Amino acid sequence: MNKALDQVLDALDIETFLVCGSAEEGQKIAERLIAELNLPHGDVIFLERSGPGARVRLRVYIHHPGDNYRWLESE
C-alpha cells in the first residue's frame, strides 16, 4: 500500500502560526519544523510577523518535473 505522501502530485503547503520574538526567529523555527517533519525540499514561502509570533507558509516539493513519480509505479 502506498503512503499518502506518495500520492502528492507536486507540492505540499503547510500554514501555521509560530510563537516567536522576531521574523528571523520565526524563519529559523519554520526551517527547523521542515527538518523535524523530515520533509524534502522545503522552503518558507511566506512569513508575516503579528502579535506574539509569525504566520508562516511552508512549501515542500515532493515531486519536481521529470521526477520518477511514485504514483506511476506498480505496487
C-alpha positions in Angstrom: 0.0 0.0 0.0 1.4 3.4 -1.0 1.8 6.1 1.6 -0.5 9.2 1.2 2.6 11.3 0.6 3.4 9.2 -2.5 0.1 10.4 -4.0 1.0 14.1 -3.8 1.3 15.4 -7.4 3.9 18.1 -6.8 4.0 20.1 -3.6 2.6 20.2 -0.1 1.8 23.5 1.6 1.7 23.9 5.4 0.4 27.0 7.0 0.7 27.7 10.8 1.3 30.3 13.4 4.6 30.1 15.3 5.3 31.8 18.6 8.5 33.8 18.2 10.1 37.1 19.1 11.1 38.2 15.6 10.8 37.4 11.9 14.3 36.0 11.9 13.5 33.7 14.8 10.2 32.6 13.0 12.2 31.8 9.9 14.6 29.6 11.9 11.8 27.8 13.7 10.0 27.2 10.4 13.2 25.7 8.8 13.6 23.5 11.9 10.0 22.4 11.6 10.6 21.2 8.0 13.7 19.3 9.1 11.9 17.8 12.2 9.0 16.6 10.0 11.6 15.0 7.7 10.1 16.7 4.6 12.2 17.1 1.4 13.0 20.3 -0.5 11.2 22.6 1.9 11.0 26.4 1.7 9.4 29.2 3.7 7.4 31.0 1.1 5.5 33.4 3.4 6.2 34.9 6.8 4.2 37.7 8.4 5.1 38.9 11.9 2.0 39.5 14.0 1.4 39.9 17.8 3.2 37.1 19.7 4.6 35.4 16.6 4.5 34.9 12.9 2.1 33.4 10.4 4.2 31.2 8.1 3.5 29.1 5.0 5.9 26.3 4.1 6.1 24.6 0.7 7.6 21.2 0.4 8.2 19.8 -3.0 7.5 16.1 -3.1 8.0 15.7 -6.9 9.7 18.0 -9.3 9.0 18.0 -13.1 10.7 14.9 -14.6 11.0 13.0 -11.3 10.2 9.4 -11.0 6.6 9.8 -9.9 5.7 7.2 -7.3 2.0 7.1 -8.2 3.0 5.7 -11.6 5.0 2.8 -10.2 3.3 -0.6 -9.8 2.9 -2.0 -6.4 
